[in-house]
């Protein structure tokens, strides 16, 4: 079984080398900055990665778009969701939480929190929907339940011993800076896209 450090290294690598390049293209087309990837639990290899595609369909959040692509794979070779790690760049919204559940995943890991989406990226819809539709305050959903367990990558990094902590924290900081740049690009052009909740 992989150590926490090994898992974090592979998750960050998937964000850096698979999700971010796709998200750069997506943002250039007018999409939001959210992305996702699926990794095998057995060897932590990436099965697929996707990014937000709300320009095509407002339901194609990064997570849902990844699930769409996953279920387009021939069932004869498609892995069982219970054998995979679900990675989300941002804490999934209520729709994506439900989609992950309905798709049969027993876990998800996220890099940025709902509060980060609201405060750092000026995308408050996740928290607003949780409050207005479900009467839930931030963090009000069950992070561990009968269907899945969720993991905050930032919290996991905070629990690492030295010297891994500083090394992994440095990589996470570089990812955060990259997403700040992508967010600026998205925010500067969002008035021109057709996403209902932009």
GROMACS elastic network, one bead per residue, 0.5 to 0.9 nm:
[ bonds ]
;  ai    aj funct       b0    kb
    1    41     6  0.87865   500
    1    42     6  0.79190   500
    2     5     6  0.80272   500
    2     6     6  0.58849   500
    2     7     6  0.63313   500
    2    41     6  0.86848   500
    2    42     6  0.85294   500
    2    43     6  0.82598   500
    2    44     6  0.85369   500
    3     6     6  0.51469   500
    3     7     6  0.62544   500
    3     8     6  0.86256   500
    4     7     6  0.51306   500
    4     8     6  0.61390   500
    4     9     6  0.85696   500
    4   156     6  0.76650   500
    4   157     6  0.87518   500
    4   160     6  0.78597   500
    5     8     6  0.51305   500
    5     9     6  0.60725   500
    5    10     6  0.86509   500
    5   156     6  0.88494   500
    5   157     6  0.82303   500
    5   160     6  0.72657   500
    5   164     6  0.71363   500
    5   165     6  0.87344   500
    5   168     6  0.81825   500
    6     9     6  0.51071   500
    6    10     6  0.62765   500
    6    11     6  0.86236   500
    6    44     6  0.87441   500
    7    10     6  0.52615   500
    7    11     6  0.61352   500
    7    12     6  0.86110   500
    7    44     6  0.72228   500
    8    11     6  0.50273   500
    8    12     6  0.60203   500
    8    13     6  0.83625   500
    8   153     6  0.72675   500
    8   156     6  0.79402   500
    8   157     6  0.76271   500
    8   168     6  0.77902   500
    9    12     6  0.52958   500
    9    13     6  0.60524   500
    9    14     6  0.86572   500
    9   168     6  0.73199   500
   10    14     6  0.61635   500
   10    15     6  0.87024   500
   10    39     6  0.87297   500
   10    44     6  0.64318   500
   10    45     6  0.78001   500
   10    46     6  0.87410   500
   11    14     6  0.51412   500
   11    15     6  0.64197   500
   11    16     6  0.87067   500
   11    37     6  0.87439   500
   11    39     6  0.82711   500
   11    44     6  0.82084   500
   11    87     6  0.71682   500
   11   109     6  0.85435   500
   11   153     6  0.86320   500
   12    15     6  0.50444   500
   12    16     6  0.60365   500
   12    17     6  0.84734   500
   12   111     6  0.88112   500
   12   168     6  0.86173   500
   12   171     6  0.75927   500
   12   172     6  0.73281   500
   12   175     6  0.81845   500
   13    16     6  0.50209   500
   13    17     6  0.58202   500
   13    18     6  0.76741   500
   14    17     6  0.54532   500
   14    18     6  0.51306   500
   14    19     6  0.63791   500
   14    20     6  0.85288   500
   14    37     6  0.71151   500
   14    39     6  0.85491   500
   14    45     6  0.87724   500
   14    46     6  0.69752   500
   14    49     6  0.79772   500
   14    87     6  0.86665   500
   15    18     6  0.57143   500
   15    20     6  0.58364   500
   15    21     6  0.87598   500
   15    35     6  0.83413   500
   15    36     6  0.80955   500
   15    37     6  0.79299   500
   15    49     6  0.88203   500
   15    87     6  0.86727   500
   15    88     6  0.88715   500
   15    89     6  0.72841   500
   15   175     6  0.79323   500
   16    19     6  0.64448   500
   16    20     6  0.55938   500
   16    21     6  0.76830   500
   16   175     6  0.69555   500
   17    20     6  0.63860   500
   17    21     6  0.65859   500
   18    21     6  0.60429   500
   18    22     6  0.67796   500
   18    23     6  0.89408   500
   18    37     6  0.80021   500
   18    46     6  0.85333   500
   18    48     6  0.84283   500
   18    49     6  0.61812   500
   18    50     6  0.81282   500
   19    22     6  0.53549   500
   19    23     6  0.60499   500
   19    24     6  0.86915   500
   19    34     6  0.88923   500
   19    35     6  0.60204   500
   19    36     6  0.66918   500
   19    37     6  0.71136   500
   19    49     6  0.59468   500
   19    50     6  0.63214   500
   19    51     6  0.65715   500
   19    89     6  0.83501   500
   20    24     6  0.60707   500
   20    25     6  0.87513   500
   20    33     6  0.87387   500
   20    35     6  0.78765   500
   20    51     6  0.83529   500
   20   175     6  0.87696   500
   20   178     6  0.82993   500
   20   179     6  0.82694   500
   21    24     6  0.52334   500
   21    25     6  0.67431   500
   21    26     6  0.88123   500
   22    25     6  0.53200   500
   22    26     6  0.62149   500
   22    27     6  0.87278   500
   22    35     6  0.83481   500
   22    49     6  0.82881   500
   22    50     6  0.68694   500
   22    51     6  0.61567   500
   22    52     6  0.89930   500
   23    27     6  0.59203   500
   23    28     6  0.83562   500
   23    31     6  0.82023   500
   23    32     6  0.80851   500
   23    33     6  0.60485   500
   23    34     6  0.73678   500
   23    35     6  0.68364   500
   23    50     6  0.80268   500
   23    51     6  0.55155   500
   23    52     6  0.72511   500
   23   182     6  0.81257   500
   24    27     6  0.52994   500
   24    28     6  0.62552   500
   24    29     6  0.88139   500
   24    33     6  0.80864   500
   24   182     6  0.68923   500
   25    28     6  0.50959   500
   25    29     6  0.64621   500
   25    30     6  0.89263   500
   25    31     6  0.87244   500
   26    29     6  0.51355   500
   26    30     6  0.64730   500
   26    31     6  0.52013   500
   26    32     6  0.72910   500
   26    33     6  0.76289   500
   26    51     6  0.69028   500
   26    52     6  0.67617   500
   26    53     6  0.68262   500
   26    55     6  0.89927   500
   27    32     6  0.59477   500
   27    33     6  0.64246   500
   27    52     6  0.85126   500
   27   182     6  0.69685   500
   27   183     6  0.83630   500
   27   185     6  0.70730   500
   27   186     6  0.57481   500
   27   189     6  0.89668   500
   28    31     6  0.72995   500
   28   185     6  0.77468   500
   28   186     6  0.76831   500
   28   189     6  0.88335   500
   29    53     6  0.89472   500
   29    55     6  0.77661   500
   29   193     6  0.86238   500
   30    53     6  0.87575   500
   30    54     6  0.84464   500
   30    55     6  0.67772   500
   30   185     6  0.89352   500
   30   186     6  0.65297   500
   30   189     6  0.67723   500
   30   190     6  0.63978   500
   30   192     6  0.77047   500
   30   193     6  0.57994   500
   30   194     6  0.86011   500
   30   195     6  0.87156   500
   31    34     6  0.86025   500
   31    51     6  0.86619   500
   31    52     6  0.60653   500
   31    53     6  0.58656   500
   31    54     6  0.58734   500
   31    55     6  0.60176   500
   31   186     6  0.70885   500
   31   190     6  0.80786   500
   31   193     6  0.79072   500
   31   195     6  0.80782   500
   31   198     6  0.88785   500
   32    35     6  0.88448   500
   32    51     6  0.84706   500
   32    52     6  0.59492   500
   32    53     6  0.77263   500
   32    54     6  0.74422   500
   32    61     6  0.83140   500
   32    62     6  0.86760   500
   32   182     6  0.87769   500
   32   183     6  0.78325   500
   32   186     6  0.63384   500
   32   187     6  0.87250   500
   32   190     6  0.85317   500
   32   198     6  0.78971   500
   33    51     6  0.74443   500
   33    52     6  0.66009   500
   33    62     6  0.82456   500
   33    89     6  0.86189   500
   33    90     6  0.89281   500
   33   121     6  0.88849   500
   33   179     6  0.74027   500
   33   182     6  0.66938   500
   33   183     6  0.65418   500
   33   186     6  0.73932   500
   34    50     6  0.89890   500
   34    51     6  0.59858   500
   34    52     6  0.54435   500
   34    61     6  0.69233   500
   34    62     6  0.51676   500
   34    63     6  0.79265   500
   34    88     6  0.76834   500
   34    89     6  0.60164   500
   34    90     6  0.62805   500
   35    49     6  0.76086   500
   35    50     6  0.57247   500
   35    52     6  0.57804   500
   35    61     6  0.76270   500
   35    63     6  0.63845   500
   35    65     6  0.86196   500
   35    66     6  0.80681   500
   35    87     6  0.84733   500
   35    88     6  0.60308   500
   35    89     6  0.54406   500
   35    90     6  0.75062   500
   36    48     6  0.85707   500
   36    49     6  0.57446   500
   36    50     6  0.54706   500
   36    51     6  0.62000   500
   36    52     6  0.85168   500
   36    62     6  0.54792   500
   36    63     6  0.52816   500
   36    64     6  0.86758   500
   36    65     6  0.83794   500
   36    66     6  0.62793   500
   36    86     6  0.73947   500
   36    87     6  0.53727   500
   36    89     6  0.59936   500
   36    90     6  0.84739   500
   36   110     6  0.89613   500
   37    46     6  0.69690   500
   37    47     6  0.74603   500
   37    48     6  0.56365   500
   37    50     6  0.62448   500
   37    51     6  0.86353   500
   37    62     6  0.88068   500
   37    63     6  0.79390   500
   37    66     6  0.68436   500
   37    85     6  0.82410   500
   37    86     6  0.62548   500
   37    87     6  0.50923   500
   37    88     6  0.66509   500
   37    89     6  0.86171   500
   38    45     6  0.84747   500
   38    46     6  0.58608   500
   38    47     6  0.54429   500
   38    48     6  0.55583   500
   38    49     6  0.64453   500
   38    66     6  0.80182   500
   38    70     6  0.86524   500
   38    81     6  0.89013   500
   38    84     6  0.62315   500
   38    85     6  0.56229   500
   38    87     6  0.60612   500
   38    88     6  0.88855   500
   39    42     6  0.87221   500
   39    43     6  0.81842   500
   39    44     6  0.53020   500
   39    45     6  0.52819   500
   39    47     6  0.54135   500
   39    48     6  0.74202   500
   39    49     6  0.89088   500
   39    83     6  0.86387   500
   39    84     6  0.54177   500
   39    85     6  0.50226   500
   39    86     6  0.67264   500
   39    87     6  0.76342   500
   40    43     6  0.58632   500
   40    45     6  0.54753   500
   40    46     6  0.65339   500
   40    47     6  0.67541   500
   40    79     6  0.83942   500
   40    83     6  0.61666   500
   40    85     6  0.61186   500
   41    44     6  0.53522   500
   41    45     6  0.79814   500
   41    82     6  0.87369   500
   41    83     6  0.57276   500
   41    84     6  0.51642   500
   41    85     6  0.59347   500
   42    45     6  0.81106   500
   42    83     6  0.75137   500
   42    84     6  0.81953   500
   44    84     6  0.85273   500
   44    85     6  0.80750   500
   46    49     6  0.73383   500
   47    70     6  0.86642   500
   47    79     6  0.86668   500
   47    84     6  0.85857   500
   48    66     6  0.74928   500
   48    69     6  0.81956   500
   48    70     6  0.74198   500
   49    62     6  0.89930   500
   49    66     6  0.64242   500
   49    69     6  0.88874   500
   50    53     6  0.87805   500
   50    62     6  0.60987   500
   50    63     6  0.75930   500
   50    65     6  0.64848   500
   50    66     6  0.50415   500
   50    67     6  0.88485   500
   50    69     6  0.80299   500
   51    60     6  0.85542   500
   51    61     6  0.73252   500
   51    63     6  0.75638   500
   51    65     6  0.69067   500
   51    66     6  0.72228   500
   52    55     6  0.85034   500
   52    60     6  0.60030   500
   52    63     6  0.76675   500
   52    64     6  0.84081   500
   52    65     6  0.66834   500
   52    66     6  0.86937   500
   53    56     6  0.57729   500
   53    57     6  0.66229   500
   53    58     6  0.74790   500
   53    59     6  0.82223   500
   53    60     6  0.51509   500
   53    61     6  0.63200   500
   53    62     6  0.69989   500
   53    65     6  0.69877   500
   54    59     6  0.63709   500
   54    60     6  0.51350   500
   54    61     6  0.63068   500
   54    62     6  0.86980   500
   54   194     6  0.84301   500
   54   195     6  0.61900   500
   55    58     6  0.66080   500
   55    60     6  0.83755   500
   55   193     6  0.70893   500
   55   194     6  0.64578   500
   55   195     6  0.61483   500
   56    59     6  0.87735   500
   56    60     6  0.75252   500
   56   195     6  0.89645   500
   57    60     6  0.55080   500
   57    61     6  0.86363   500
   57   195     6  0.82085   500
   58    61     6  0.71459   500
   58   194     6  0.87973   500
   58   195     6  0.60970   500
   58   196     6  0.70798   500
   58   197     6  0.83662   500
   59    64     6  0.70992   500
   59    65     6  0.79706   500
   59    95     6  0.84891   500
   60    63     6  0.76129   500
   60    64     6  0.54471   500
   60    66     6  0.84339   500
   60    68     6  0.83714   500
   61    64     6  0.52435   500
   61    65     6  0.57747   500
   61    66     6  0.83616   500
   61    95     6  0.88617   500
   61    96     6  0.75060   500
   62    65     6  0.52099   500
   62    66     6  0.61449   500
   62    67     6  0.87143   500
   62    88     6  0.76983   500
   62    89     6  0.84694   500
   62    96     6  0.86240   500
   63    66     6  0.51134   500
   63    67     6  0.62975   500
   63    68     6  0.86716   500
   63    86     6  0.86865   500
   63    87     6  0.84378   500
   63    88     6  0.66047   500
   63    89     6  0.89831   500
   63    92     6  0.74680   500
   63    96     6  0.60843   500
   63    97     6  0.88457   500
   63    99     6  0.80636   500
   63   100     6  0.77724   500
   64    68     6  0.60808   500
   64    69     6  0.86251   500
   64    95     6  0.83612   500
   64    96     6  0.61503   500
   64    99     6  0.66085   500
   64   100     6  0.79227   500
   65    69     6  0.62884   500
   65    70     6  0.85386   500
   66    69     6  0.51776   500
   66    70     6  0.60546   500
   66    71     6  0.87248   500
   67    71     6  0.61727   500
   67    72     6  0.85521   500
   67    99     6  0.79441   500
   67   100     6  0.78720   500
   67   103     6  0.75282   500
   68    71     6  0.54242   500
   68    72     6  0.63799   500
   69    72     6  0.50687   500
   69    73     6  0.68765   500
   70    73     6  0.55735   500
   70    74     6  0.89688   500
   70    78     6  0.74984   500
   71    74     6  0.75812   500
   71    75     6  0.76728   500
   71    78     6  0.77350   500
   71   103     6  0.89970   500
   72    75     6  0.82616   500
   72    78     6  0.88911   500
   73    76     6  0.84107   500
   73    77     6  0.72480   500
   73    78     6  0.57842   500
   74    77     6  0.57467   500
   74    78     6  0.59408   500
   75    79     6  0.79566   500
   76    79     6  0.85112   500
   78    81     6  0.87177   500
   79    82     6  0.83380   500
   79    83     6  0.67979   500
   79    84     6  0.75666   500
   80    83     6  0.54260   500
   80    84     6  0.71378   500
   80   104     6  0.83986   500
   80   105     6  0.86619   500
   81    84     6  0.52416   500
   81    85     6  0.79605   500
   81    86     6  0.85777   500
   81   103     6  0.73315   500
   81   104     6  0.57695   500
   81   105     6  0.50569   500
   81   106     6  0.76698   500
   82    85     6  0.79342   500
   82   104     6  0.67459   500
   82   105     6  0.54197   500
   82   106     6  0.59013   500
   82   107     6  0.82669   500
   83   105     6  0.83571   500
   83   106     6  0.88421   500
   84   105     6  0.73674   500
   84   106     6  0.84445   500
   84   107     6  0.83306   500
   85   105     6  0.78125   500
   85   106     6  0.82071   500
   85   107     6  0.63937   500
   85   108     6  0.63460   500
   85   109     6  0.76021   500
   86   100     6  0.82024   500
   86   105     6  0.72032   500
   86   106     6  0.85330   500
   86   107     6  0.62685   500
   86   109     6  0.62432   500
   86   110     6  0.86487   500
   87    90     6  0.88708   500
   87   107     6  0.87651   500
   87   108     6  0.56631   500
   87   110     6  0.59755   500
   87   111     6  0.83214   500
   88    91     6  0.65625   500
   88    92     6  0.69431   500
   88   108     6  0.70579   500
   88   109     6  0.60187   500
   88   111     6  0.67961   500
   88   112     6  0.85425   500
   89    92     6  0.84937   500
   89   109     6  0.81794   500
   89   110     6  0.53550   500
   89   112     6  0.61568   500
   89   113     6  0.89182   500
   90    93     6  0.85742   500
   90   109     6  0.88625   500
   90   110     6  0.53854   500
   90   111     6  0.55408   500
   90   113     6  0.58897   500
   90   114     6  0.70615   500
   90   116     6  0.82155   500
   90   117     6  0.71991   500
   91    97     6  0.88352   500
   91   109     6  0.80081   500
   91   110     6  0.52103   500
   91   111     6  0.70211   500
   91   112     6  0.59669   500
   91   114     6  0.55751   500
   91   116     6  0.89378   500
   91   117     6  0.82801   500
   91   126     6  0.89111   500
   91   152     6  0.82090   500
   92    95     6  0.77163   500
   92    96     6  0.53261   500
   92    97     6  0.56298   500
   92   100     6  0.89794   500
   92   108     6  0.89485   500
   92   110     6  0.77099   500
   92   113     6  0.85120   500
   92   114     6  0.77525   500
   92   126     6  0.79426   500
   93    96     6  0.52394   500
   93    97     6  0.60175   500
   93    98     6  0.86190   500
   93   114     6  0.78714   500
   93   125     6  0.83153   500
   93   126     6  0.50151   500
   93   127     6  0.78514   500
   93   129     6  0.83218   500
   93   130     6  0.80202   500
   94    97     6  0.50454   500
   94    98     6  0.62651   500
   94    99     6  0.86210   500
   94   126     6  0.69689   500
   94   127     6  0.89296   500
   94   129     6  0.75641   500
   94   130     6  0.66980   500
   95    98     6  0.52361   500
   95    99     6  0.61700   500
   95   100     6  0.87170   500
   96   100     6  0.60265   500
   96   101     6  0.84069   500
   97   100     6  0.53308   500
   97   101     6  0.63178   500
   97   102     6  0.87774   500
   98   101     6  0.50173   500
   98   102     6  0.60816   500
   98   103     6  0.84746   500
   99   102     6  0.50911   500
   99   103     6  0.59686   500
   99   104     6  0.87098   500
  100   103     6  0.51915   500
  100   104     6  0.66087   500
  100   105     6  0.58495   500
  100   106     6  0.83594   500
  100   107     6  0.84254   500
  100   108     6  0.81291   500
  100   148     6  0.88954   500
  101   104     6  0.54516   500
  101   105     6  0.59766   500
  101   106     6  0.75207   500
  101   107     6  0.88582   500
  101   147     6  0.64556   500
  101   148     6  0.73340   500
  102   105     6  0.78392   500
  104   147     6  0.79590   500
  104   148     6  0.88575   500
  105   108     6  0.76597   500
  105   147     6  0.76683   500
  105   148     6  0.68099   500
  106   146     6  0.87786   500
  106   147     6  0.57783   500
  106   149     6  0.64152   500
  106   150     6  0.86386   500
  107   144     6  0.88316   500
  107   147     6  0.80763   500
  107   150     6  0.55237   500
  107   151     6  0.78199   500
  108   148     6  0.74990   500
  108   149     6  0.67104   500
  108   151     6  0.63197   500
  108   152     6  0.87946   500
  109   149     6  0.87335   500
  109   150     6  0.57461   500
  109   152     6  0.59077   500
  109   153     6  0.63669   500
  110   113     6  0.72834   500
  110   150     6  0.78160   500
  110   151     6  0.64355   500
  110   152     6  0.53337   500
  110   153     6  0.57564   500
  110   154     6  0.82515   500
  111   151     6  0.88754   500
  111   152     6  0.62761   500
  111   153     6  0.50657   500
  111   154     6  0.62078   500
  111   172     6  0.86205   500
  112   115     6  0.80294   500
  112   116     6  0.57812   500
  112   117     6  0.70401   500
  112   152     6  0.78770   500
  112   153     6  0.79634   500
  112   154     6  0.75880   500
  112   176     6  0.85861   500
  113   117     6  0.64471   500
  113   118     6  0.87704   500
  113   152     6  0.77907   500
  113   154     6  0.88802   500
  114   117     6  0.50561   500
  114   118     6  0.63857   500
  114   119     6  0.86370   500
  114   124     6  0.79676   500
  114   126     6  0.65924   500
  114   127     6  0.64995   500
  114   138     6  0.73110   500
  114   139     6  0.82016   500
  115   118     6  0.50365   500
  115   119     6  0.58278   500
  115   120     6  0.78180   500
  115   124     6  0.79946   500
  115   127     6  0.76924   500
  115   138     6  0.75265   500
  116   119     6  0.51154   500
  116   120     6  0.50189   500
  116   121     6  0.65579   500
  116   122     6  0.84659   500
  116   123     6  0.86844   500
  117   120     6  0.59130   500
  117   122     6  0.63449   500
  117   123     6  0.52924   500
  117   124     6  0.63490   500
  117   125     6  0.85722   500
  117   126     6  0.79343   500
  117   127     6  0.88398   500
  118   121     6  0.58295   500
  118   125     6  0.75431   500
  118   126     6  0.79532   500
  118   127     6  0.75781   500
  119   122     6  0.55782   500
  119   123     6  0.75449   500
  119   124     6  0.75724   500
  120   123     6  0.82661   500
  120   180     6  0.76261   500
  120   183     6  0.85639   500
  121   124     6  0.83024   500
  121   179     6  0.85999   500
  121   180     6  0.72911   500
  121   183     6  0.59082   500
  121   184     6  0.81257   500
  121   187     6  0.83212   500
  122   183     6  0.84366   500
  122   187     6  0.80341   500
  123   126     6  0.76395   500
  123   197     6  0.88221   500
  123   198     6  0.75433   500
  124   127     6  0.58617   500
  124   128     6  0.61754   500
  124   129     6  0.87131   500
  125   129     6  0.58801   500
  125   130     6  0.84091   500
  125   197     6  0.72447   500
  125   198     6  0.86635   500
  126   129     6  0.54261   500
  126   130     6  0.62844   500
  126   131     6  0.87254   500
  127   130     6  0.50659   500
  127   131     6  0.61323   500
  127   132     6  0.85077   500
  127   136     6  0.82564   500
  127   137     6  0.73645   500
  127   138     6  0.63262   500
  128   131     6  0.51496   500
  128   132     6  0.58783   500
  128   133     6  0.81444   500
  128   137     6  0.88747   500
  129   132     6  0.51235   500
  129   133     6  0.54331   500
  129   134     6  0.71955   500
  129   135     6  0.85959   500
  129   136     6  0.87128   500
  130   133     6  0.57082   500
  130   134     6  0.51030   500
  130   135     6  0.62468   500
  130   136     6  0.52378   500
  130   137     6  0.69213   500
  130   138     6  0.78112   500
  130   140     6  0.83381   500
  130   141     6  0.87339   500
  131   134     6  0.56115   500
  131   137     6  0.56817   500
  131   138     6  0.80004   500
  132   135     6  0.56962   500
  132   136     6  0.78307   500
  133   136     6  0.81413   500
  134   137     6  0.88836   500
  135   140     6  0.87579   500
  136   139     6  0.77453   500
  136   140     6  0.50855   500
  136   141     6  0.70638   500
  137   140     6  0.51735   500
  137   141     6  0.84129   500
  138   141     6  0.80929   500
  139   142     6  0.78662   500
  139   143     6  0.79480   500
  140   143     6  0.84843   500
  141   144     6  0.88180   500
  142   145     6  0.59951   500
  142   149     6  0.86861   500
  142   150     6  0.89113   500
  143   148     6  0.79042   500
  143   149     6  0.59826   500
  143   150     6  0.53735   500
  143   151     6  0.79306   500
  144   147     6  0.78647   500
  144   148     6  0.59385   500
  144   150     6  0.61631   500
  145   148     6  0.56237   500
  145   149     6  0.63550   500
  146   149     6  0.83389   500
  151   154     6  0.88130   500
  151   155     6  0.78719   500
  151   156     6  0.75600   500
  152   155     6  0.52240   500
  152   156     6  0.62778   500
  152   157     6  0.87184   500
  153   157     6  0.61631   500
  153   158     6  0.86376   500
  154   157     6  0.51256   500
  154   158     6  0.63155   500
  154   159     6  0.89015   500
  154   169     6  0.84437   500
  154   172     6  0.80762   500
  155   158     6  0.50367   500
  155   159     6  0.65383   500
  156   159     6  0.52180   500
  156   160     6  0.67415   500
  157   160     6  0.53684   500
  157   161     6  0.88670   500
  157   164     6  0.86429   500
  157   165     6  0.62332   500
  157   166     6  0.88803   500
  157   168     6  0.68073   500
  157   169     6  0.65247   500
  157   172     6  0.86389   500
  158   161     6  0.84096   500
  158   165     6  0.69020   500
  158   169     6  0.80393   500
  159   165     6  0.76644   500
  160   163     6  0.83719   500
  160   164     6  0.62725   500
  160   166     6  0.86989   500
  160   168     6  0.86355   500
  161   164     6  0.59586   500
  161   165     6  0.55438   500
  161   166     6  0.87022   500
  162   165     6  0.50612   500
  162   166     6  0.66577   500
  162   167     6  0.84854   500
  163   166     6  0.58953   500
  163   167     6  0.66273   500
  163   168     6  0.88528   500
  164   167     6  0.52219   500
  164   168     6  0.59492   500
  164   169     6  0.82084   500
  165   168     6  0.54189   500
  165   169     6  0.58153   500
  165   170     6  0.84529   500
  166   170     6  0.60224   500
  166   171     6  0.87334   500
  167   170     6  0.52503   500
  167   171     6  0.66145   500
  167   172     6  0.88655   500
  168   171     6  0.51265   500
  168   172     6  0.62162   500
  168   173     6  0.86284   500
  169   173     6  0.61217   500
  169   174     6  0.87084   500
  170   173     6  0.50827   500
  170   174     6  0.63991   500
  170   175     6  0.87908   500
  171   174     6  0.51537   500
  171   175     6  0.63667   500
  171   176     6  0.87197   500
  172   175     6  0.50407   500
  172   176     6  0.61908   500
  172   177     6  0.86880   500
  173   177     6  0.62544   500
  173   178     6  0.86871   500
  174   177     6  0.51004   500
  174   178     6  0.62955   500
  174   179     6  0.87470   500
  175   178     6  0.50698   500
  175   179     6  0.62765   500
  175   180     6  0.86330   500
  176   179     6  0.51459   500
  176   180     6  0.61831   500
  176   181     6  0.87823   500
  177   180     6  0.50102   500
  177   181     6  0.64439   500
  177   182     6  0.87763   500
  178   181     6  0.51945   500
  178   182     6  0.63385   500
  178   183     6  0.86186   500
  179   183     6  0.59157   500
  179   184     6  0.85199   500
  180   183     6  0.50305   500
  180   184     6  0.62944   500
  180   185     6  0.87940   500
  181   184     6  0.52027   500
  181   185     6  0.64800   500
  181   186     6  0.87828   500
  182   185     6  0.51433   500
  182   186     6  0.62138   500
  182   187     6  0.86260   500
  183   186     6  0.50036   500
  183   187     6  0.59738   500
  183   188     6  0.84393   500
  184   187     6  0.51788   500
  184   188     6  0.60690   500
  184   189     6  0.87537   500
  185   188     6  0.52914   500
  185   189     6  0.65440   500
  185   190     6  0.85777   500
  186   189     6  0.54561   500
  186   190     6  0.57660   500
  187   190     6  0.52834   500
  187   191     6  0.79885   500
  187   198     6  0.88113   500
  188   191     6  0.76206   500
  189   192     6  0.58140   500
  189   193     6  0.73715   500
  190   193     6  0.54095   500
  190   194     6  0.83595   500
  190   195     6  0.82808   500
  190   198     6  0.64703   500
  191   194     6  0.81491   500
  191   198     6  0.79566   500
  193   196     6  0.88182   500
  193   198     6  0.79609   500
  194   197     6  0.88584   500
  194   198     6  0.80212   500
  195   198     6  0.53394   500
